[in-house]
Amino acid sequence: MRRGLRPVAQNFRCRGGEIDLVMLDQGCLTFIEVRYRRSSGFSSPAATVDAHKQRKLLRTAAMFLGRHEQFANHTMRFDVVAISGDRAIEVLWIRDAFRPGDSVL
């Protein structure tokens, strides 16, 4: 069995919003939100995925599944990739960052 993430879509857009990356992680359909901040002095990139953004991502994922019914029976996960820094880049990958019904990260 092939391991690792496999790309399904990138920059999926619909009326409800956009999802940066959709990947298959073995049998799990993974929706990935990528956030970048040059400086995390005000707030971290991950903190910008607040309850409002999470609801938007959930609605957009539902639209994705409506258009791609072959993934309807897959387990789903929402990840956040937070990138910060200008010269020294820091990457934080938060697997399973939130679930439907969660309030914030």
Order of alpha helices (4+ residues) and beta strands (2+ residues): beta-beta-beta-alpha-beta-beta
